[in-house]
Amino acid sequence: AAKNQDFYLYRYLASEGVLPGYSFPRLPVTAWVPRVRSTGGKTKSSEVSGGTVISRPRFLALSEFGPLSLIYHEGHTFCVRRVKLRAAGYTNGEGGAAAVVTTSVRVCPNCGCAHFASEGSIGISNCQHCGAVLKSEHTIPELYQVNAVEARIQDRISLMDEERQRRGYDLCTVYGFEPGHDPSLIEISHAGVKLATFAYAPAAKISRINLGWRRRADKDKYGFWMDPTTGQWTGEDDPSQSEQTDGAGNVKVRAKPQKIVPFVNDHRNALIITPPDEIVEDSEAIATLVAALQRGLEQVFQIESGEVAAEPVPTVNPRKILVYEASEGGAGALCRLALDPCRAQILATVAETALKVRHYEREPRTQEWKQKADVKCVAGCYKCLLSYYNQPQHEKIDRRNTKVLEYLKSLC
């Protein structure tokens, strides 16, 4: 605890300018888990105050510390039961009941750019990035930024983890630009043919939103039910329709539940790529291109897997590819790819590396790209395009996709 206090004290002094030149990474999302003791072969939470604080990077924590998710720690299973609410974030809700303050965001259906109401974007009708028309159905309401959660003991770790495998979250990623920091637009062309358009921002605001359960009945309804006075997740579809009783059968009086949509955000170096229409109109092609470009960037710039993240945006009917530096402080790869005078050659190297990763090679005589001999990989493997980070897209990724193959060849 003392170390954490010192850490936050130094962070505060640096932010106030008392310690000039000190720079600290962004605060992670923390989860408090209680102490655990075993008595008589049974495990239960310790009655004394205290516990352990587990921290995760913001984007990872949104799913790992999501509502009712499981945390494995020191041989025990904990369930995230409560989100810690900010003391100053209350307002009067319906009927005068207490409610946490939330915000909303309008997501552009064409480019995936986010316009938060808390940032003065209330009532805008056109996207500030691409100019597309924004409608009311493009709004995600009741957003609440999560900073810390609390977990309770669930059970010891066992093989009975089917529930965790079945229940997943519907996550989406959006981006935005700070006022006065418009992205740099770069067009990549060859022989008079436009191959791609880049929009680079050195400090784009990347937000990740947890829309709800992946298998929820109504995909147009977002969020999770929560008690606004305690922050406890209810785990019900509509807790306002149910009643709780005590041991004597009397109905308990509880606060009116509130539905919130958890989200986190951070500032990262970001590159928005607009590929040709024939790529974005094919869900398999754009998923394959995202994986290929990510692998090419990792090998060309010699960075670890996961330091650069790439995903198609918006989540529904993606038209663009969002690439951002996931590592703290950035690796500097996207800056070179977008702003270097030799960016065309760098992009060609990335495309050529992506082709080689896909088990293709160039014949010395004809200079044509052909599949390597004796390749056992079919649609994809962990030696080429598949990775831990793109598991949700594994069914769509196909290294043999002809559209992506021809597009990468044109970039070379």
N, C-alpha and C positions, 0 to 999 in steps of 0.2 A: 504494500500500500504506500509505503514511504517513497519508493521509487516512482510510482505513478504520480504522487503529489509533486515530487521534484520535477518530473518530466513536464507536467502541465504548468508548473510555476515558470519554468524556463520558456515554455511556449508563450505564455502570457507576456512575459517581459520582452520577448523578441517582437511580439505583435505590437507592443506599445512603443517600440523604438528604444527601449532601455539597453537592449543587447543588439547593437547594429551589426549586420553581417551574418546573424544567425538565421538559419532557415530550417524549418521542420516539415516533415511530410504531413499531408492532410490527416486529420483524426480518423481512425477507423471506426467501424461500428462494433460495439462491445456487447457481450452477452454475459450476464451474471449467473453463475451456477452455484448452488449451495454446497456446503460440505456434506459428505456422505460418510456414514458409519454403519458397520454391520453388527447386529446384535442377535444372537440365537440363530444364525444362518440367514436372517432376513436383513435386507438393506433398506434404510430409510434416511431421510434428510436429518442432518444434525439440528438439534434444538438451539444450539448456541448461535449467535449472530456471526456472520462471516461467510465467506465463500471464495470463489475464484472468478476472475474476470478473464474471459476469452475474447480476443480481438481478431477481426478479419478485415481485409480491404473492403471498401464500400460496395463495390459491384458484386463481389463474391458473397458478402454477408446478406445481401437482399434476398437471396435464395437459401443460403445455409442457415440464416437466422430468421427465416420467414415464419408466418403464423403457423403454429402447431407443428413446426418441423422438428426433427430429431437431431440432437447433438451427442456425439460419442466423446466422452471425456473420462480418462482414467478408469476404464473398465466399466463405466456405467452409461446409461442412456438417459438423456434429459430432453424434455419437451418444452419448446418455447411457448409459454403461456401468456406472456404479458409484454407489452411495449411500454417503455418508460416515457411518459408524457412530459412535455415542457410546462413548467408552472405558469408561465405567462401566455400560454397559447389557448386560452379559453374564451368562449363567447356565449351568449344566450341563444340557444337553439329553439326548436319548435316548442311552443307552450312554455317558454321561459326556462326549460331544462338546460343544464350545462352541456356544452358541446365543444370539442376541440376545434381550433381554427384550421381550416384546410384551404387549399388553393385549387386551381384548375389549369388545364393546359389544352391548347388547340394544336393538333399535329397535322402538318401539311400532308395531304394524301399523295402528293407528287414527289416531294423530296425528303419528307420525314423531319423537317425542321420544326422545333417546338416553340410555342409562344405562350409563356406562363402569364397568368392573370396577375400574379404577385409582382411582376416586372413591368407593369403598365401596358400589357397587351390585351386588355379587356375591350371587346367590341371591334377588334380589327377584322377586316373582311378579306384581306389578301396576305399571302405569305410574304414575309419580309426578305426571304432569300430568293425564291423563284417566281413570286407573283401569282401563284395559283390561288383560286378562290377557296376560302375556308368557310365551312358550313357548321351548323350546330352539331351535326352528327360526328364531326371530327374532334369533339371535345371530350376529354377525360376529366371528370369532376372528382371532388373529394380527395385530393392528393395530400398526403401527410409525410413529411420527411422523417425517416427513422434514424435515430442516433444510437440508441441502446435498447436492449431487450432483457428480459428475465426468464430463466428457465427453471423447471422443477424436475425432480427425479422421476423417471418413468419406469425403468426396469434395467436389469443388467443386459449387457450386449449378448445377443443370441443370434441364431440363424433365422428367427422369425421377424424378418424385415420386409415382408411382402407389402405391408401398408405403405412404407416409405417409397417403395418402387412404383406403386400404383398412383400415389398422390404427387402431383407435380404442379409447378406454378407456370402461369402464362406470363412470360417476361417480354418486355419490349424496350428498345433503346432509341432515344431521340437525342437531338443535338440542337444547339442554338449558339448565337454569337453575341458577345457583349456589345453594348452601344459604342459606336466609334471604332469598332474593330471588325470591319467587314472583311470577309475572306478574299484572298488573292485568287483571281480566276486565271487559269492557264489552259490553253488548248494544245493538245498533242495531235499533230497531223503528219502525214507522210505522202509525198507525191500529190499534194493537193487534196488528200482524203483525210477527213477528221476521224481520228481513232478514239479519242477520249477527251473529256473535259475534267480538269481538276479544280477544286475549290479548297484552298488550304487556309487554315486558321491556326495560329500558334497557341491560342488559349481558348479553344471552343468549350462550351459548357455541355458536357455529356451527362445525360440523365438516364437512369434505368428505373423502369416502373414495373411493379408487380400487379398485374391486372386482376389476378384471382386464380382460382383453381383451374388447372388445364382442362379438367373434365366437367366444368360447371354446365348446367343445363342451358342457361341463356348467355351466349357469348357477348351480347351487347350490354350486359350488366357487369360492372367492375367492382372489385374490392372485397373486404372482409369485415364481418360484424365485430364490434368491439364495445366494451363498456367504457364510455367517455370519462367516468370518474376514477376508474382504477387502471384503465389501459389493458384489461384482460381480454384476450380473444375468446369469443363465445363458441366458435366452431360450428355454428348453426347457419342454415340458409337464411332464415328470417327469425331471429330470436324474439322479435316483438309479437310473434304469433303464439309463443309458448309461455307457460307459467312455471315457476319454480315453487316448490312447497317444502316446508320444514318437516321434522319428524312427526309433528302432530297433525299434519295435513293442511296447515294454514298456508295460504298463498303468500310468498315473500314479495316485498315491494323492492324493486330495483330500478336503477336509472334506465332511461330510455336508451336503447342501443343505438350506436351510430356506425355507419359504414364508411371505412376509409380505404384509400388506395396507397399502400406504402411505396415510397420511392427514395432514391439517393441520387446525388449528383457530384460531379467533380469537374475540374478544368483540365483538359488534356490537349496535346497537339493532335489535330484531326485533319484528315484529307477525305473529301467527298468526291468520289469518282462517278462520272456518268458514262456508262458503256453504251454501245450501240443498241438500237431498239430490238434487234433480233436476239440479243442476249437477255435483256430484261423481260421480254415477253415469254421466256421459257424459264420456269422455276428451277428445273434441273440444271440449266446452263448457268444461271446466276449463282446458284449454290456451288457449283463446280468452280466457277471463275473466282469466287471469293476465297475458296480453299487454296486454289493454285497461286493466286497473288500473295496470300499470306505466307505460304511456304517459300515462294520466291524471295520475298522481302527478308524472311528470316535467314536464308542462306547467303544472300548477297551482302547483307549488312552484318552478318555473323552475330545475330542476337538470339537469345533463348526463346523457345516456344512459349507463347503467352505474353511476351513483352510488347508485341504488336497484335491488336485485336482487329478483326474485320467481320462485318456482317451486313447483309442487305437491309436497306431502309426504303420506305417505311415497312413495318412488319407485314401489313396486308398489301398485296400487289407491289412488291418492291421495285423501284425504278433506279435506285442509285446504290452505291456501295460506300459504307462508312468505315474508314480505317483510322484507328487512333492508337496512340502509344499508351499501353496499359501500365507500363512500369513507372514507378515514382520518379518524377523529374524528366522522363522521356529519354529515348535513345538517340534522337537526332536523325533517324532514318527518313521520316516523312518530309522534313525540311529539305534534305538533299534531293529527294525525289521530286519535290514540287518547285523549289526555287533555284536549284543549281543550274548554271548555264548549260551544262551537259546532261540535263534531265532526260532528253530523248534517248541518249546512249544508256543512261542508268535504267530507264524503263525497259529498253531492249534487253539489257542484261537480266533484269528481273523476269521478263517473259521467257527468255531462253532457259533460265534456271528452272522456271516453273514447268516448262516442257520436259526437261531432263528428269525432274522429280516425278512426272507422270509416266515414267518408263519409256520415254521417246529419246531418240538420238538422231543426229544429222549425219547422213551418208557423205563421206568425203568427196565422192565423184559428182553426184547429182545435187548435193546440198539440200536434199529433201529430208523432211522429218518423218521417220518411221519408227514403229514400235520395236523395242529391243527384243532380241531373240530369247527364248526360254523364260518368258515372264509369266509367272503363275498368278499374278494379280488380275482380277477380273474387272470389277467396277471401281475398286479402291481398296487400299490397305494402309496400314499404319506406317509403311515405308514411303508412301507417296502422299495422298491428300487427306487421309483420315487422321484425326487427332482427338485427344481428350476434350479439347475446347469446342469442337464442332460436332459433338455427338448427336444433337438434335437434327442435324442435316445429313446424317450418314445415309439415309434412304434416298436422298436426292442426288448426292454426289456421285458422279460417274466420270472417271478420267478419260473415257473414250468418247465423250460428247464432241461431236464434230463441230458444232458452232464455237465452242470454247477453243478447240484445237486450231481452227482457222483464224480465230481472233488473236490468239497468242502468236501464231506465225506472222500475222500482219504487224504486230508490235516489234517483232525481231527485225 
